[in-house]
Amino acid sequence: MTGPGRELLERKLAFLERFLNDLGTFEPLDREARRAQHYAIERLLQLLCEAAADVGLQILRRKTGEGAGSYREIFTRLRDGAGLPDELAEGLIQACAMRNVLTHLYDVIDLDRVADAVEPALRLYRRFLSWALEHLPGR
């Protein structure tokens, strides 16, 4: 992939990396400090899901020629058609389900759950970033 397609994917990967770096600033904080910053953490969890889905959709289109209509579908199709590991696909699906709860306020937000999501989200999205970089031609 060269030209605009590669440039688009590289921009999306850069956003994903930036959001990971931003979320990483909350890692040294204790639960109470994270609870006090929950709006920022919630927003970063949302942005990480959206950025990963954007990256995933670009890879999916390049590898299979297919699109997808939901986050679940993107990660399922990446698993089935582009070699995304099962546990990584499942983790991304679950993380984006949390994003839906946070974004649409389907339920009462559990601030401890948000505070405790920092390290798992960092591990998950860093793994996805590494996987995605392996699927960027020329790297």
C-alpha positions in Angstrom: 0.0 0.0 0.0 1.4 3.3 -1.0 0.0 6.8 -1.5 -3.2 8.1 0.1 -4.3 4.7 1.5 -1.0 4.2 3.4 -1.0 7.8 4.6 -4.5 7.5 5.9 -3.6 4.3 7.8 -0.4 5.9 9.2 -2.4 8.9 10.4 -5.0 6.7 12.1 -2.1 4.7 13.8 -0.6 7.9 15.0 -3.9 8.9 16.6 -4.1 5.5 18.3 -0.5 5.9 19.6 -1.3 9.4 20.9 -4.4 8.3 22.8 -2.3 5.4 24.3 0.3 7.9 25.4 -2.4 10.2 26.9 -4.0 7.3 28.8 -0.6 6.2 30.0 -0.4 9.5 32.0 -3.1 8.0 34.3 -1.2 4.8 35.0 0.8 6.1 38.0 -2.3 7.5 39.7 -4.1 5.6 42.4 -7.8 4.7 42.2 -9.0 7.8 43.9 -7.0 10.2 41.7 -8.3 8.3 38.7 -11.9 8.5 39.9 -11.4 12.3 40.1 -10.2 12.3 36.5 -12.8 9.8 35.2 -14.2 12.1 32.5 -10.8 12.3 30.9 -10.2 8.5 31.2 -13.7 7.8 29.8 -13.0 10.0 26.8 -9.7 8.3 26.1 -11.3 4.9 26.4 -13.9 6.0 23.8 -11.2 7.5 21.5 -9.1 4.3 21.7 -12.0 2.2 20.7 -12.8 4.5 17.8 -9.2 4.8 16.6 -8.7 1.0 16.8 -11.9 0.5 14.8 -10.8 3.0 12.2 -7.4 1.3 11.9 -9.0 -2.1 11.8 -11.5 -1.1 9.1 -8.6 0.2 6.9 -6.8 -3.1 7.3 -9.9 -5.1 6.7 -10.7 -3.3 3.5 -7.2 -3.7 2.3 -7.0 -7.4 3.2 -10.5 -8.6 2.3 -12.1 -5.8 0.3 -14.9 -5.8 2.9 -16.3 -3.2 5.2 -18.2 -3.7 8.5 -21.1 -2.0 10.1 -20.2 -2.2 13.8 -17.2 -2.4 16.1 -18.0 -6.0 16.8 -18.2 -6.8 13.1 -14.8 -5.1 12.4 -12.9 -7.1 15.0 -14.7 -10.3 14.2 -13.9 -9.9 10.5 -10.3 -9.1 11.3 -10.1 -12.2 13.3 -11.8 -14.3 10.6 -10.1 -12.8 7.6 -6.9 -11.0 8.6 -5.4 -13.1 11.4 -6.3 -11.0 14.4 -5.8 -13.3 17.4 -9.0 -14.6 19.0 -8.3 -13.2 22.5 -7.3 -9.8 21.0 -10.5 -9.6 18.9 -12.6 -10.6 22.0 -10.8 -8.0 24.2 -11.4 -5.3 21.6 -15.1 -6.2 21.3 -15.5 -6.0 25.0 -13.6 -2.7 25.3 -15.8 -1.2 22.6 -18.9 -2.5 24.4 -17.7 -0.5 27.5 -17.2 2.5 25.1 -20.9 2.2 24.2 -22.0 2.2 27.8 -19.8 5.3 28.5 -20.8 7.2 25.4 -24.5 6.5 25.4 -25.0 6.4 29.2 -26.9 3.1 29.0 -26.3 2.6 32.7 -24.9 4.2 35.8 -21.1 4.6 35.3 -19.1 2.6 37.7 -16.2 4.9 38.5 -14.1 2.1 40.0 -14.5 0.2 36.7 -13.3 3.2 34.8 -10.4 3.7 37.1 -9.4 0.1 36.9 -9.7 0.0 33.1 -6.5 2.0 32.6 -3.9 -0.8 32.7 -6.0 -3.4 30.8 -6.8 -0.8 28.1 -3.1 0.1 27.8 -2.2 -3.6 27.4 -5.0 -4.3 24.9 -4.5 -1.3 22.6 -0.8 -1.6 22.7 -1.1 -5.2 21.5 -3.5 -4.1 18.8 -1.2 -1.3 17.7 1.7 -3.8 17.4 -0.5 -6.2 15.4 -1.7 -3.3 13.2 1.9 -2.1 12.5 2.8 -5.7 11.4 0.0 -5.2 8.7 1.4 -2.0 7.4 3.4 -2.7 4.3 7.0 -1.7 4.3 7.4 -1.9 8.1 
